[in-house]
Amino acid sequence: MGGVKVVVYGLSTEGYTIASQMAINGADVHIIDESTPSAISLKAEIAKTYPNVSSLKEDEPLLVMEPIDVAISKAQYLFFSPRIRKTGQDTKTEIHSKFKDAVKSLKKNSSVIFTLPTGFGGNNENISLLEHVTGLEVGKHISYFYYPLEDKNKQPDIIGSFNGKEDSKLSDLLTTDKKEKRFVAISSSEHFHAIKILSKFSSLCSVLEVCKYAQDEITKNDLASDDFQKIFLDDMVSGLFDIKSLGSSFEGTNTLMYLINGSVKGIDGYIKRLIDEIRKTLKKNDLKASRTKIVLSWTLDQHAMRGDKIEMLQNLTTRLRDYIGDVEACEDPNFDLFHSDKTTIIVVCSKTDFENIEKTKQDSNLIIVKANPLCETIQ
């Protein structure tokens, strides 16, 4: 492992995590912050000192830099893990544009590892783009791998490889515990990822849709004692990027598209229900919109590769402002809730935020709405 030259393109949470892991294991790692013209040399001691991107950025330690094209031209392995913030149709354009930038200085015998999720056939497009930009043929002069990093930083056990060819050096770089990575054909790894993401959403949307019908208090209370009340909006949105990219692989309708569209609609339907619940809470407590403030408590990772949670928070804020003017998104778990002359409704969007508010709540003027499948209200 010593001296293997690795470049990670994208100072994202996921990119930094694998870069740190490889640096600590002895690889020669550079990480590229897309907003600067330089590649940062990530030494093991820096990786051990700074557990995440935020801590590294806040402290701004003196780091050794070199020009991006120089670092990439020396790379044996290039990991592509940028932050994607465009939405809808523009997502693919942003990914392709960053991918072109990332690979243009690559030399013969290097390897590209694509870590964003794609739909079916997405990697074939990437391979064509890679060959077009570098003039090198994949499988002959350059290698290509698919390794979709999951939200919350989970790493897959499977690596998709062009022609299913194994690469023991890459496996060593990515193995954190004793379990070795398994190499499969790229199309197989796309199918494995699709099954994982569809299973997650089919199960989640079943819970959301059934809970919609729990109208009476007895049923709600009984359901609230179950584990799924610990699912918050933060968990629901995890992987939305993946399922949408899977949806963009198909034209026309088929059973798989029904599952994909049903999942996206299920999340959207949940947002409508959450907004209705907040409006009911106003009504039930005789609260005037002008005398009420809504705080959306959702501590987000601003450095994540996927931008779907940031987009969801903006969407929810905008939609709530149609009913109540004073809506604030709060991403600081230690924010001060208690200096407002208005009645505050806090909409808690993640388990961590809920635990933090539980510890600090001391105000009778506070109403909490949990953004979980039951939209529970605590007064």
PyMOL commands that set and color helices and strands:
alter all, ss='L'
color gray80, all
select helices_A, chain A and resi 13-24+44-49+53-59+68-74+90-103+122-134+151-153+162-164+168-174+186-211+217-224+227-230+233-237+240-247+255-284+289-291+308-321+351-360
alter helices_A, ss='H'
color red, helices_A
select strands_A, chain A and resi 5-9+28-32+38-42+65-67+77-80+111-114+143-146+158-161+182-185+292-297+327-330+343-348+366-370+377-378
alter strands_A, ss='S'
color yellow, strands_A
deselect
rebuild
show_as cartoon
